[in-house]
Amino acid sequence: MRRRPVVALILAVALLPVPAGRAKRAEPAVHVGSYVWHRPDRAFGGFSGLELSADGLEFVSQSDRGSIVEGRLSRNQAGAVVGVSAGQITPLRAPDGTVLRPTRRDAEGLAITPSGKVFISFEGIQRVLEYDRVDARARALPRDPAFLRMAPNGSIEALAVDRDGALYTLPEVGPIGRPIPVYRYAGGRWTQPFSIARPDAFRPVGADFGPDGNLYLLERRFAGLFGFANRVLRLDIGADGRPTGAEVLFQSAPGQFDNLEGLAVWKDAQGRIRLTMISDDNFFFLQRTEFVDYLVAPRAPGLPRPPS
């Protein structure tokens, strides 16, 4: 999501200390590293979605200026990104095969099915496009009538696909205290199987189904001059496809990371769940494109799952 009206405020972020907070409880996810990715390319930046291969090395990311890039990550022994090798940044195509027009290219969410189909969600003109390949022409999915009632700059953003190939999305903006509807696309139609509580100012911006079958949700809160705070929720998904519990895996301090928007969940060689995120720099020189890695601690055997 673009933040042009507030971008001037971020000028002061580097000049201000991160606000002191109260002592935090031990979080289930531990930060293992961050890596700032630079590239001298006018098309570089604005990355708001992320997909990784099963081993966490191959990646795909799309930009909110309607482009997409594929590449490979280098990781250290801790599993954190320490280098990026990427191909050409390629413009996305419309259903008629032409490059997406500026007014129709605000790509925000990315999901890739087990069979390799690519889905991308868009703000502005709220819709989801489907691609057989990243360089192919698009097919437009039908739009749920609810999409048309969403705020143009706060509509469907997070996008995830489950192990059966069903697609999930939800709007970024909604009233605090009211549940956020989650939409599911399968069999050629949208349904709204459940909602997620929104108790505070954090907004959902990224999502992924992990190898454990659970839904992970990346949320963001704009903290004014201090920048952005982020957190990741794990939603335990029951046999009926609905959440049975939720847990905050981590919550960052304002300004600790940049504007994290893309989330990929994967499992390392030791069978541990890892979170990799990418930031949207808004094509603004004081922001940065950043990969951030977290390691999720395994649940202790026999402990009850946290309540919703």
N, C-alpha and C positions, 0 to 999 in steps of 0.2 A: 504494500500500500504506500503510495507516495505521500510525503509530508511536506509539500512545498510551503504552506503557510507558516509552519513552525521551524523551518530549516534555519532561519536566522538566529533563533534561540540557541541552536546547537553550537553556534560559534563559541559560546562561553563554556562549553562542557569541559574542554581541556584545561581551562583556567580555574576550575572549581574543584575542591576536594569531594570525594565520594562521601555522602552523609554517613555519619556513624549510626549504627543500628544496634538493637538489642542482641544479646547472645542468641545464636540460632541453634535449634536442635540439630542433631546429626541427621544429615539428609541421606536418602538411599542412593543417590547418584553423586559421584565425586568428579570434579573437574580434573582432567588429565592433560589438557593442553589447548592452546589457541595458536592459529597461524594466519597471518595477514597475507593475502594474495594480491600481488600487483601485476599489471599487464599494460603495456603502452598501446592501447587500442581504444579508439573512440567509442566502440560498441561495448566496451568492458564496463560492467557494473549493473546495479539494480537486480541482483540475483535474489529471487524470492521463493524458489522451490528447489528441492534437492532429492535425488534418488541415487542409491548406492547399490552396487552388486552385493551378493551374499557375503563376500569376504571384506567388504568395506573399502575396496581399492578403486574400482571403476565408478565414475560418477557421471550424472547428467544434471544440468541446472538450466533453468530458464530465467530470462530477464524480463522486467516489467516494461521494457521497450520492445517486446515482441521478438526476442531472439532466443536461441538455445545453444548450449555448448556441451560437448562430451570430453572426458579426460580421465586421467589416472592420478591417484593420490599416493604420495609416499608417506609412510608412517614410521615412527620410532618404536622402540621396544615397549613403551608404555601404551602404544596404540594411537598416539596423537598424530595428526597431520603435520608434516614438516616440509612438504613440497607438493607442487602441483604441475602436472604436464597436461596441457589441454590443446585440443584442435581449434579449428576456426569457429568463431561465433557466427552462427547461421541464422538468417531471418526466418521466422515462422511463416507458413503459408495459409492462406484463406481457403475455403472450400472450392473457390474457382481457380486455385493454383497461383494467384498473385500474392505478393508480399502483403502482409497485414498493414492496413492504413494506420497512421498515428492515432486516430481516434478510436481504433478497435484493437489495439495491441497491448493493453495493460494486463499482461499475463501474470498471475499471482500464485497459482497452485500447480503442482506437478505430481502425477502418479503414473506408474508403469505397471501393467498387469504381468502375471507370470508368463503369459504368452508373448509379451513384448509390445503390446499396444500402449501408446502414449496418450494420456489425457492431461489437458491443461485447462485450468479455470481462469476466467477473465472478469475483472471489475470494469466499471464504466458501462459497457453493454454486457450485462450479466449473462454468462453462458459458459458451456464447457465444450471444447473441441477435442476430437479424437484423431490420432495419427497412427498409421501403420509403421512409419519411420519418422525420425525427427525432421527429415528433409522432404517429406511427402506433403501432398495437399491434405487439407483437413476435412473431416466430416463433423457437422454440427449435431450435437445431441439435442433432443427436444428439451425445451425449457419448462421447468415447473412454474405454474402461475405465481407462486410465492416469490420467485426470483425477481420478477418485475416490480415487486413492491419494496424491494430492498434499496437501501441508500446506494447510489452509484459508486461512491468511494469507500464503501464498507460492506459490500455484499459478499458473495461466495469467494472465499480465498483459500482456506485450507482444503486439501484434497488428499484422499488416501484410498487404497484399494486393498480389499481383504484377500485371503488365500483362495477364495472361490471366484475372484474376479469382479465382485461387486464394488461399486464406486461410492465413496462417502464424501460429503462436503457440508459446510455450515457457514453461515455469515459471520463476518468479523464484528459487526456493530449490532448492539442490542441494548435495551435498558438494563442497568444494574438491578439485580434482584429478580429479573425475569429469566426463565430458562431459554437457552439458545437451541433452536430446532436443528437436528441433524437430518440430512437428506441422503437417501440411498438410491442408487441407480442400478437396476438389474432387470433383465428381461424386457428392455426397451421402455421402461417407465420409472418415474421417480416415486418414492414413498417417503414418509417421515416416521421412521421407526421409534425414535426416542429423542429426548432433549438433554442438554447438559446445563447444569446450574452455572449461573454467573453471579457470584456473590460480591464481586469487587470490580475494580477498574481494569483488570487484565482482560485482553481480547484474544481470541483464538486466531492464529495466523498460519500455522503449519500443522500437519498431521501425518502419521504413518502407522500402519499396522506392523507390529514387530514379529519376529520369528516365533514368538510365544503365542501369537494369535490375539494379543491385546492391542488396544488402540492407544497410541501416544499422541498427546496434544501439546503443541508448542504455543504458549501464550506470551503476549507482550503488553507492557504498560509504559506509556510515555510519561516521563518524570520531569518534564519541563527542562530547565537549564542543566539538569544532571543527566539527561539522555534517556536511555531505555533500560527497563528491567525486564527480565524474562523468567519464565518458569516452564517446566514440563510436567504434565499430568499423565499418569498411567491409568487407563480405564480398563478394568477387568471385564472381559466380554464373556457372557454366559452362553450356554448351549442354544438359547433362543435368539442370540445376536444382540442382546441388550446388555448394558453395563450392570454389573453386580457390585461394583465397588470402585473407588477412585483414590489415588494417592499422589501427592506432590512429590516428585523425585528430586527436584532442586528448584531454588528460586534465587536468581542473581540480584546483586545490589544494582541500583541505578548507575549506569556508566561503566559497569564492569565489562560488559561486552557492547558491541555495536548493535544495530537494529536486526536481531536474529529473526528470520522469517521462514527459512526452509529447514525441515527436519527429516533425517533418515535414521532408522533403527535397524541394527544388524547384530549378528552374533559372532564373536571372535573364536579362534581355534580352541580356546578353553571352555567354550559354551556360555560365555558371559554376554549379557546384553549391553550394547554400547549405543550411545546417541551421538550423532554428528549433525551439526547445524551450520548454516551459512547465513551471512548477514547481507541485507540490502543496503547499499551505501547511498541510494537515492541519486547517484551520479553527482555527489556533493564532495568537494575536496577535503573537508574536515572529517568526513566519515570514511569507513574502510570496509573492504570485502574481507570477511573473516570466517575461517572455519573454526568451530569450537567443538571439542570432544569431551564427553562424559562417560564414565563407567558406572553401570548400575549394579549395586550389590545384590547378590542372590537373596531371595526370601528364605528365612529360616524354616526348616521343615516343621510342620505342625502348627505354625502360627496362623491365626485367622487373618483373612484378607481384610483390609481397611474398609469401613462402611462408605457408602456413597455420600 
